[in-house]
Amino acid sequence: MAIPARSRSAGPDIGRASVILQITDPLARTRPDPAILADAFDLTPSEAILAADLLGGLSVVEVTAKRGRSVATVRTHLAGVLAKTETARQSDLVRLLSRLPRRTRPPA
């Protein structure tokens, strides 16, 4: 990902075009950190875990199976996450959360 940036140096580079490059390994497996999500949006532990699972690519049904929760419970947590993040749809939520730092974990 390339992000335009202003040069803040005071020398020959002043005023020159600059970019910040974020280089990631597309094959690296990352796990969203629920603690970061909880801190960023004041989520409960259950809401943060759900948000991390959704950001990790799981569907609501997959989360219910993985966490041993009912669909109704997961949907209730999802409603809380959407409200606290001021997003209206699950896709908007995932887009927002994908901008936060993630930690890399070794392959299982």
N, C-alpha and C positions, 0 to 999 in steps of 0.2 A: 504494500500500500504506500503511495506517495502522498504526502501532505505538504502543501505550500507553506513556507515559513519566512518570516522576516529575518534578515541578517542583523544580528545585534552586535557584531564586532565593530571595533573602531579602528579600522585600518583600510587596507586596499579592498577588502570585501564589502565595505559599507555600501548599501544600496543595491548590491547584486542579488539576483534571484537565488533563492535557497529552497531546498525541500528537505523534509524529514522522511527517511525511508524506514518502513517497518518490514523486516524480512522474517518470515515464519516458514517453518517446515510444514508443508501441507500433509505430510504423513505422520507428524507428531500428534500424539493423542493428548488432548488437554482436558482438564477437569475444572469447570468453573468452581471457584472457592465460595461456598455458601456464606462464610463469614464476611467476605467482601460485599456480597449481595445484601446481606442483612444490615451491615453498617451503612451502605450507600442509600438504602431505601427504607430503613427502620422496619425490616421484615422480621417476623417471628422465625424461630428455628425451622419449623415445618414449612413455612412459606419460602424461606431461603433455599431449603433442600429441593422443594418443588421447582423453584426458578432455575436452580442449577441443573436439575434433571431435564427441564424443557430446553434450556440452552445447550445441553449436551446432546440434544436431538431426540429425546424420548417424547412420545405422545402421552396424552392424559391417560389413556388405557394402559400403556406400557408402565407409566408411573404407578398406577394402582396395583399392577401385578408385582412390580419390583418392591414397593413399599408396604404391601399388604393392607392397603387402604381401600375404602369404597370409592366408587366414582363420585358420589355425592360429596364426600369429604374432600377429595382432591379438587373438585370444582369449587367448593367453598374457599379452599386455600387459594385457588387461582383467582377468584374474585377479589380476595384481599390483596394479592400481589398486583393485579391490574389497577386497583384503586390507589395503592401506595406508590406505584410507578407512574400514575396518570396516563396509562395506556388503555386503549379500548379493545384491542384484539391481541390474541396470542402472538401473532406474527409481529406486531408492533413491539410487544414485550421482548421477544427474542432479539429483534433488531437493536433495541435499546441496550439490553444486557450484553450483547456481543461487543459493545464498545468498551466494556470494563476489563481490567486486567484479569488474566487467567494464569493458572499455574500449570506447568507441564508435568506429566506423570509418565513413568516408564511404561512400556507396553506390558499388558498382562500375559 
